[in-house]
Amino acid sequence: MDEVTRDMVKAQLKSAKTPEALNDAMVSAMIAVVDCQCKTGMRVKRQGLILCGVGLLLLVALLCGSESAAKLLCFWRSGAS
């Protein structure tokens, strides 16, 4: 969660005077937490894919030679552009 969102959620919770306002602030806080968790999950998935790609490149380099791994890397990079 970024600092702006965190500060906003804290301010809402501290300034809530009525039970309804407190309920609204708590709902906003929970939405912010869920959003943060989803973003973290996506980052972890992306890092896992990157790690698998590096492992595959190392395996290709070990089994087929570094030239094959370099060709595979060039192929991936050209496809990503």
Secondary structure, DSSP 8 states (H G I E B T S, - for coil): --HHHHHHHHHHHHH--SHHHHHHHHHHHHHHHHHHHHHHHHHHHHHHHHHHHHHHHHHHHHHH-HHHHHHHHHHHHHHH-
